[in-house]
């Protein structure tokens, strides 16, 4: 499967609790951290939920 790189670019401060949990599930716990994950429907759904806090590279 294809992989995507996800980088947290905005702070999680004042975000709803479910968005904070989504960032944790993606492995993003600090600002500026980059993770590489497989591109599957579950990950893409999480990315869509917090798209205003992250940047995505193919």
VENWO-V289260 format. One line per field, one symbol per residue. psi: psi as a letter, one per 20 degrees, with the letter a starting at -180 (. if undefined). burial: # if it has 24 or more other ideal C-beta (glycine too) atoms within 12 Angstrom, else .. A space follows every 10 residues. Layout:
# VENWO-V289260
psi: ???
burial: ???
This chain:
# VENWO-V289260
psi: qqqqppppiq qipjqqhhhg hggghijoiq piqpqoqqnr hgghghghhk hiirqpq.
burial: .....###.. .#......#. .##..#.#.. ....#.#... ..#..##..# ..##.#..
